[in-house]
Amino acid sequence: MKAVHLTAIQHLSIVEHPAPEPLAGEARVRLKAAALNHRDVWIKKGQYAGLKFPSQPGSDGAGVVEAVGAGVGADWVDGEVIINPAFGWGNRETAQGEDFTILGLPRDGTLAEAITVPVAQLAPKPKHLSWTEAAALPLAGLTAYRALFSRAQLQPREKVLISGVGGGVASLALQFAIAQGAEVYVTSGQDKKIEQAISLGAAGGFNYNHPGWAKTALHAHADRLFDVIVDSAGGDGFEALLDLAAPGGRLVFFGATRGNPPVLPMRKVFWRQLSLLGTTMGSPADWRAMLKFVEQHRIVPVVSAVFPLARVEEAFALMERGGQFGKIVVSV
């Protein structure tokens, strides 16, 4: 079978090796599609903990079960499935445990024609999704769901601001929040992406590359600021998000692509009763709830582009330059 291997920092190769055999409790999934995440880019750049060579990246995937190991029912064979990329969460809903890992490092990931995973990581593919749409869902959907619902406790009719809407998690957070009945606004560095978000149901947006964008947003929404703000950038712009939070508001963040904020204005946080909520991926319960929510609301992840496995370097290049709106998918 063919698989993508990272053989050195910034060096991807497509290799041939035998399909892996499922161990006890595992299934082998013949993948139909996989999807990229920023995590894969950081691994490729050598900026991720636990890096090893060779490694087989990829956290998102959907396909057909073609073989099972001991102790797994034969009824799984030929089943159409998607893969939960969060392994070893642990027994606490409040946070992952010490054994938590994400598919794609250290375990071989989904950028391959087939992989083996514990059958407990599998779920039936939502019937309303195509293979490319299903592959776009797992990591981003799980992260967005936990951020909005398990952590921020989003309620209908609340007002939401989602930063960096072009990313996969942010685009699904937009769709989830709209489905929940929230009034949703977005930020982006590109007007085109704001327009795309509005076409999906966003009420409006702000280009953070425009000087004074935060003051413009504050003035426009002075009568009612944002109950929930979702961010993955951090950095210099984080203080502006605090200013846009309503009293009692919740800021939930799952990344720090721009690094740590240079200052945390604690007086703004405690005086306005703000909650700062960190979140990472999600628990098995979050996974099940996310899938139920997606099926109930017929949510379809936005697929920005699809590349064949042979052109995986082009897929990475698109993500590295931030050219996508939604998810980048690799057909297998």
C-alpha positions in Angstrom: 0.0 0.0 0.0 1.0 3.7 -0.4 1.6 6.0 2.5 3.0 9.4 3.2 6.0 9.4 5.4 7.9 12.4 6.9 11.5 11.2 6.6 13.1 14.4 7.8 12.0 17.9 8.7 10.1 19.4 5.7 10.6 16.2 3.6 7.6 14.2 2.7 7.8 11.0 0.6 5.3 8.5 -0.7 6.4 5.0 0.2 5.1 1.5 -0.5 4.9 -1.1 2.3 2.5 -3.9 3.3 -0.9 -3.1 4.7 -0.7 -3.3 8.6 -2.4 -6.3 10.2 -4.9 -5.5 13.0 -4.0 -6.6 16.5 -6.6 -7.8 19.1 -9.3 -5.2 19.5 -8.3 -3.4 16.3 -9.7 -3.0 12.8 -8.0 -2.2 9.5 -9.6 0.7 7.6 -9.2 1.0 3.9 -9.2 4.8 3.7 -11.3 6.7 1.1 -10.2 10.2 2.2 -8.1 11.9 4.8 -7.8 15.6 5.8 -5.0 17.9 7.0 -4.8 19.9 10.2 -2.4 22.6 11.3 -0.9 19.9 13.5 0.3 18.1 10.4 2.1 21.3 9.3 3.8 21.8 12.6 4.9 18.1 12.5 6.3 18.6 9.0 8.2 21.7 10.2 9.7 19.9 13.2 7.7 22.1 15.6 5.8 19.4 17.5 6.8 17.5 20.6 7.7 13.8 20.3 8.7 14.1 16.6 10.2 10.9 15.1 11.4 9.8 11.7 9.9 8.3 9.7 6.5 9.3 10.8 3.1 8.9 9.0 1.0 12.1 9.6 -2.7 12.5 9.4 -5.4 12.7 12.1 -8.6 12.8 10.0 -9.9 9.9 8.0 -12.9 8.0 6.7 -13.1 4.6 5.0 -14.3 1.0 4.9 -13.3 -1.7 7.5 -11.7 -4.5 5.6 -10.3 -6.7 8.4 -10.5 -7.1 12.1 -8.4 -8.5 14.9 -9.2 -11.0 17.6 -12.1 -10.0 19.8 -13.7 -7.8 17.2 -17.1 -8.8 15.7 -17.2 -9.7 12.1 -20.1 -7.3 11.6 -17.6 -4.4 11.5 -16.2 -5.7 8.2 -17.4 -3.6 5.2 -18.7 -0.9 7.5 -18.3 2.7 6.4 -16.6 4.5 9.3 -14.9 7.7 10.4 -12.1 7.7 13.0 -12.0 9.5 16.3 -8.4 10.9 16.4 -8.4 11.4 20.2 -6.7 8.3 21.8 -6.5 7.5 25.5 -8.5 10.4 26.8 -8.9 8.9 30.3 -11.6 8.8 32.9 -12.2 12.5 33.5 -14.5 14.7 31.4 -12.7 17.9 32.6 -9.4 17.2 31.0 -7.4 14.5 29.1 -5.2 12.1 31.0 -1.5 11.3 30.8 -2.0 8.7 28.1 -3.7 11.0 25.7 -2.4 11.1 22.2 -3.6 12.3 18.8 -3.7 10.0 15.7 -0.8 10.8 13.4 2.0 11.0 16.0 3.2 8.7 17.6 0.8 6.3 15.9 0.8 6.0 12.1 -1.8 8.4 10.8 -4.4 8.6 8.0 -2.3 9.8 5.1 -2.1 6.3 3.7 -4.3 3.8 1.9 -5.0 1.8 5.1 -4.3 2.0 8.8 -5.2 0.0 11.9 -6.9 1.5 14.9 -8.7 0.2 18.0 -12.3 -0.5 17.0 -13.4 1.7 19.9 -12.1 4.7 17.8 -14.5 4.0 15.0 -18.0 5.3 14.4 -20.4 4.9 11.5 -19.9 7.5 8.8 -22.8 10.0 8.9 -25.0 9.0 6.0 -25.6 12.5 4.6 -21.8 13.1 4.2 -19.7 12.2 1.2 -16.3 10.6 1.8 -14.4 13.9 1.5 -16.9 15.6 3.8 -16.7 12.8 6.4 -12.9 12.9 6.4 -13.1 16.7 7.0 -15.1 16.2 10.2 -13.2 14.4 13.0 -10.5 16.6 14.6 -12.0 19.9 13.7 -15.6 18.8 14.6 -14.5 17.4 17.9 -12.4 20.4 18.8 -15.1 22.9 17.8 -17.9 21.0 19.6 -16.0 20.8 22.9 -15.0 24.4 22.7 -18.5 25.7 22.2 -20.6 23.3 24.2 -18.6 21.4 26.8 -16.4 24.4 27.7 -18.2 27.6 26.8 -21.7 26.2 27.4 -23.1 28.0 24.4 -26.8 28.8 24.6 -29.4 29.7 21.9 -29.6 33.4 21.0 -26.2 34.2 22.5 -23.8 36.3 20.6 -20.6 34.7 19.3 -17.3 35.9 17.8 -15.1 33.4 16.0 -11.6 34.5 15.0 -9.7 33.3 12.0 -12.7 31.8 10.3 -10.8 30.3 7.4 -9.5 27.4 9.5 -11.2 24.0 9.7 -12.1 24.2 13.4 -13.3 27.8 13.1 -15.5 27.0 10.0 -17.1 24.2 11.9 -17.5 26.3 15.0 -19.4 28.8 12.8 -21.7 26.1 11.5 -22.3 24.6 15.0 -23.0 27.9 16.6 -25.5 28.9 13.9 -27.2 25.5 14.3 -27.5 26.2 18.0 -29.4 29.4 17.3 -26.6 31.8 18.1 -25.9 35.2 16.4 -22.4 34.7 15.0 -19.8 37.1 13.8 -16.3 36.3 12.5 -12.8 37.7 12.0 -10.4 37.1 9.2 -7.4 38.7 7.5 -9.2 38.4 4.1 -12.5 40.0 3.1 -13.3 37.1 0.8 -13.3 34.7 3.8 -15.6 37.0 5.7 -18.0 36.9 2.7 -17.8 33.1 2.6 -18.7 33.0 6.3 -21.7 35.3 5.7 -22.8 33.0 2.9 -22.9 30.2 5.6 -25.0 32.3 7.9 -22.7 34.6 9.8 -24.2 37.9 10.7 -21.1 39.9 9.8 -17.4 40.1 10.2 -14.2 42.1 10.7 -10.9 42.1 8.9 -8.2 42.1 11.5 -5.7 43.5 9.1 -7.6 46.8 8.9 -6.2 49.3 11.4 -8.5 49.9 14.4 -10.7 46.9 13.5 -11.3 46.1 17.2 -12.4 49.7 18.0 -14.8 49.5 15.0 -16.2 46.3 16.3 -16.5 47.7 19.8 -18.4 50.8 18.5 -20.7 48.7 16.3 -21.6 46.3 19.1 -21.4 48.6 22.1 -25.1 47.9 23.0 -24.4 44.2 23.2 -20.9 42.7 23.2 -20.0 39.0 22.6 -21.1 36.3 25.1 -18.7 33.7 23.6 -15.4 34.3 21.8 -13.6 31.4 20.1 -9.9 31.9 19.3 -6.8 29.9 18.3 -4.3 32.7 17.6 -3.5 34.4 20.9 -0.6 36.9 20.5 -1.0 40.6 20.3 -4.7 40.4 19.3 -5.8 38.6 22.4 -6.4 41.8 24.5 -8.7 43.2 21.8 -10.8 40.1 22.2 -11.1 40.7 25.9 -12.4 44.2 25.1 -15.1 42.7 22.9 -16.3 40.3 25.5 -19.6 41.0 27.3 -19.6 41.2 31.1 -19.7 37.5 32.2 -18.5 36.5 28.7 -16.5 33.3 28.0 -13.3 33.3 25.9 -12.4 29.7 24.8 -9.2 29.0 23.0 -7.6 25.9 21.5 -4.4 27.2 20.0 -1.8 29.9 20.1 -0.6 30.3 16.5 0.6 33.8 17.2 2.2 32.9 20.5 1.4 34.1 24.0 -0.3 37.4 24.6 2.3 40.0 25.6 0.2 41.1 28.6 -2.9 39.8 30.3 -4.9 42.7 31.7 -6.2 41.0 34.8 -8.4 44.0 35.9 -10.4 43.6 32.8 -10.9 39.9 33.4 -11.9 40.1 37.1 -13.9 43.3 37.0 -16.0 42.1 34.1 -16.3 38.6 35.4 -14.8 37.0 32.3 -13.9 33.3 32.0 -10.8 32.2 30.1 -11.3 28.6 29.0 -8.6 26.4 27.5 -9.6 23.4 25.4 -8.0 20.6 23.5 -9.7 18.1 21.2 -12.4 16.2 23.2 -13.5 13.2 25.2 -15.4 10.1 23.9 -18.5 11.7 25.2 -17.8 14.8 23.3 -17.2 12.7 20.2 -20.6 10.9 20.4 -22.4 14.2 21.2 -20.7 15.9 18.2 -21.7 13.2 15.8 -25.3 13.3 17.1 -25.3 17.1 16.7 -24.0 16.8 13.1 -26.6 14.3 12.1 -29.4 16.1 13.8 -28.6 19.4 12.1 -27.4 17.8 8.8 -24.1 19.8 9.1 -21.8 19.4 6.1 -18.1 20.5 6.7 -16.8 23.0 4.2 -14.2 21.3 2.0 -11.9 23.9 0.5 -9.9 21.7 -1.8 -9.3 18.0 -2.6 -5.9 16.6 -3.7 -4.9 13.0 -4.6 -2.4 11.3 -2.4 0.3 11.8 -5.0 -0.1 15.6 -4.7 0.0 15.7 -0.9 2.8 18.3 -0.9 0.5 20.7 -2.8 -2.1 20.1 0.0 0.4 21.0 2.6 1.6 24.1 0.7 -2.0 25.4 0.5 -2.4 25.1 4.3 1.0 26.6 5.0 0.1 29.8 3.0 -3.4 29.9 4.7 -5.2 29.8 1.3 -8.1 27.6 2.5 -11.6 28.2 3.8 -12.6 25.1 5.6 -10.8 21.8 5.3 -8.1 20.5 2.9 -8.8 16.9 2.0 -6.6 14.2 0.5 -8.4 11.5 -1.6 -6.9 8.1 -1.1 
